[in-house]
Amino acid sequence: MSFSRGKFRKQTKDLINETSKLVDGNLPLENIIIYGHNIARAIIGFVKERKPDLLILGWRGYTKRKYFIMGSTLDPVIEQAP
């Protein structure tokens, strides 16, 4: 399967837009898509730079690797959370 960044970007934006409709209009909301070779590092860098009040990340509910609790992305983000 080939990876198409443009197609992924559109699907991600569509999902964010649909999810944003569920949020009360009085709640300030900023949607950001981050790309990076190592997504955990990209997320951590974003959090250190922008200092958001809340960060919501998805999780499949399992990990294929025994040495991770939540997964290779979430574990480092949780470990380094401010």
Helices and strands as residue ranges (DSSP letters): H 5-20, H 39-50, H 74-79
